Amino acid sequence: MIELSEKVSSVSSLPPELQAGEVHTWLLRLDTDFSQEYLAQCRAHISEAEWQRCQRRQDGEQARALITRAWVRQTLSRYAQESPRDWSFSDGRHGKPELQDPSRPLCFNLSHSGVWLACAVTLDAAVGVDVQRCEEGRDVMRLARRYFDAQELASLQGLSGRQQTNHFYELWSLKEAWSKARGAALPTSLAAVSFVVGDHGDIRARTAAGQAAESLFLLRPGPGYRLALCLPEPPTGPVTLRFLEAGQDGAFAVLPWPLLGATGLNAAAP
């Protein structure tokens, strides 16, 4: 069973409650006109080592790197009595960032593409998130022939134009979310799993070992974008998805995004 966030957007500054079986996906628009006050706040929330890494980025990428690093800290602090600057991170086996303190119940994952920066947060459950801007005019079949199996290729070859592009990014975002949830190495893991999105939105995943058991969700965060979520451990009960857009002032809006597909979604589901 899948439950989505409220159908009508709402704005709040109260800290959200995160329960077991919930996935909170936070979004920040990177095409926002960020104030100097907010950028100074971001600088105060990161370590000196992180600041130096931001400074080594190319001109135009420094502010985005700063905002990304600080915003993750700000997002996690919504769920704990912890200053954004006090969070400590480590890299997993293949570079997936995670909290350095294993006693912390929070798990998170990051993605960004185009105007969207996304951070998925759960309690004690690994999660992978991937957002993709559907780039018109890109030779998607060239990439598909390298990383997709015969069934995935056939599903793309039966389409053309924007439909083909959108479906490519649906499959690609599912692959990346699946890989990131497992902490697997990219890009080799992209070819290790294949997906079928049925006519009624049911998502099926398969690896060399057979049918995969992950919980997968596919959404459209606005025109020209796709977003996928993956929970590698099958939940014991309903999964509740919440999508929240953060503002510079700490307030957030609940986003009523349409669900395009999910594992176990039956033909009667909308």
N, C-alpha and C positions, 0 to 999 in steps of 0.2 A: 504494500500500500504506500502511495506517495502523496504527501500533503505539500501544497505550495503556500507561499506567504500570501498575505492579504491581497484581495483582488484590486483594491484601490490604493494608490500611492498615499502614504502618510508621512509626516515629518515629525521627528522626535529628537530630543537630546538626552533621554534617559538611557542608561546602559542596558543593552539587550541581555536577556537571560538565555544561556546556551544549555540545552538539555542533551542527554544521551539520545542518539538517534536523529539529531539535527545537524544540518550542514548550513552554516552561515557563510554566504559568499559576499564579501565586501567589494565594492567597485568605486574607483576614483577616476574621474575624467581628466586625462592628462592634457587636454586642450583648454583647460581652465586658465584664466588669467590669475595666477597665484600672486597674492600680495607679498610685499617685502616682509611684512610682519609674520606671515605664515612661513616663508622661507627661513627667516631667522629662528623661528620655533623649531623647524625641522633640523637646522644646524645644531641646536641645543640638545636634540634628542639622540644624536648619533655620536659614536666614539671618534676620537681623533684619527684612528687608523682608517675608519670608514670614510671620514672626511677627506683624507689624503687620497683614497681610492677614487672618490668622486672627482677630485681635482685632476686626476690623470685622464679622465674621459675627454673626448673631443669637445670643442666648443659647441654648445647647443645640447649636449647630452649630460652636462654636469648637473644642471638643475633637475632633470628627470631622475638621475641616479640618486641625488640627495633626497628628493621627495619619496622615491620608492623605498629607500632604506628607512627613512623616518616614519613613513606611513604604516609600514608593517609593525613597527614598534607601537605606534599609536593605536592600531587596530587591536593588538594583543592586550594592551592596557585597558581596553574596554571591558575585559573579562576578569581582571585581576587587580588587586591593590598593589600595583607595580608601576613605577615611573617608566615612561618609554625608554629612557636612557639605560635603565638597569637590566634590560633583557640581554641574555648572552646566547649566542648561536654557535652551532658547529655544522660542518658539512658531512653528510652521509657518504657512503661508499662511492657514489657516483655524483657527488656534489649537491645533493638535495639538501637545502638548509633546514635545520630543525633546532629545537630548543636544546641548549647545552645541558640543562638540568633535567634528567629523566624522570624525576618525581613530579614534574609539572603535568597536569592532565590535558593541556591544550596541544593539538596538532594543527599544522597549517601548511599551505602550499600557495605559491605565487605564480602569476602569469601576466604578461602584458602584450598587447598588440594594438596598433593603431592608437585610438584615443583612450582605450580602456586599460586600467591596471586592476587586476583581480587578486583577492586573497581569500581562500576558503579556509574556514576554521571549524574544528570539531573537538569533541571531548574524547580523549583516549581512543581515537580511531583514525588510522592513516587515511589521507585524502590526497587526491590529485586533481588539479584544475588546469584547464587550458582554454584560453580565449584566442580566437583567430579572426583577423580581418580578411574577408573574402575578396582577394585582389583580382579585380577584373583584368582580363588580358594576359594573365600569367599562364604559362604553358603547364597546366596542372597535370596533364597526362605524362609528361616527362618524369615528374616526381612519382606519380602513381606507378609507372612501370618499374621503378626502382624499389618501392617499399610496399606495394599492394599485391595481394594474391589474385588469382584468376577470377574469383567471384567478385571481389571488389572492383577489379578492372572492368568486368562485364557490366556492373551496375553503372559505372561512369560512361562507358562507351554507348550505352543506351540513351544518354542525355546529351544536350548541347547547350552552348551559351551559358547564361547565368545559372541555369539549373545544374549543369555539370560542375561549374565552379563552386556553387554552394554545397553540393553533395560531396565534392572532394574535401572541402574544409570541415564538413561534418565528420567524415571518416578520419581526417588528419587530427582534429581536435580530440576525438575519442582515443586515438592511438597515443597521443602525447599525455592525456590525462591518465590513461592506463599505465603508461611507463613511469610517470612521475609518482603516482600513488604507490607503486612497488619499489621506488627508488632505483629503477633500472637505468642502464646506460643508454643515452641517446647518441647517435641515431640507430644503433644496431637493434634496439628493442622494437623499433617501429615496424619492422618486418616480422616480428615474432608473434604478432597477434593480428587477427582480421575481424572485421565487423560487418554485420548485416543490419540495416535499419529497415524493418518491415513496413508494409503499406499503412499499418495502423500505429506505427511508432515504436514497436517492440524492437529493442536492441539486443542482438546476440553476438557474443564474442567467442572466438575460437583460437586456441593455440595448438602447438604440435601435440600437446598432451590431451587435447579434446576440448569440450565445451568449457569455457571459463566461467567462474562463479562470481566475478566482481559485479557490484551494483553500479550501473552507468546511467547518466542523465545527460540529455542534450537539449540546449536551449538557444533562443535567439535574443541576444541583448541589444536589439535595435537592428535597423536595416544594414545589411552587409557584414554582419558579424555572426559567429557561432561560438558557443561556450559549452564545454563538456566537463562533467564531474565524474570522479571514480572513487568508490569505496572498495578497497581490495578484500575486506572481510565482510561477508554477507551479513546484513543486520538481522537481529532477532525479532524486530518489530517494524512498525511503520517508519519511513524516512521522511522527515520534514525538511524542506528546502526553503531557506529565506535568502532574499537578495536585497542588499542594502547599499545605497549610494551615499558615500560620505561627503560632507562639506568641509570647508576650511575652518568653520566655526565649531566643529565637533558634532553638529547635528547630522542626522541621516534620514534618508527617505527610503521607505519600503517600496521595492520595484515589483510590479506585477508582470513578470516576464512569462511568455508562453512556453510551455514544455513541448518540445518537438518529438522527444522520444525518451524511453527508459527501458531498462531490463524488466521483464515481467509485465510490461504494459499490454493489457489485453485489448481485444478489438472493440470493446464497449467503452474504453476510456476516451475522453475527449482529445 
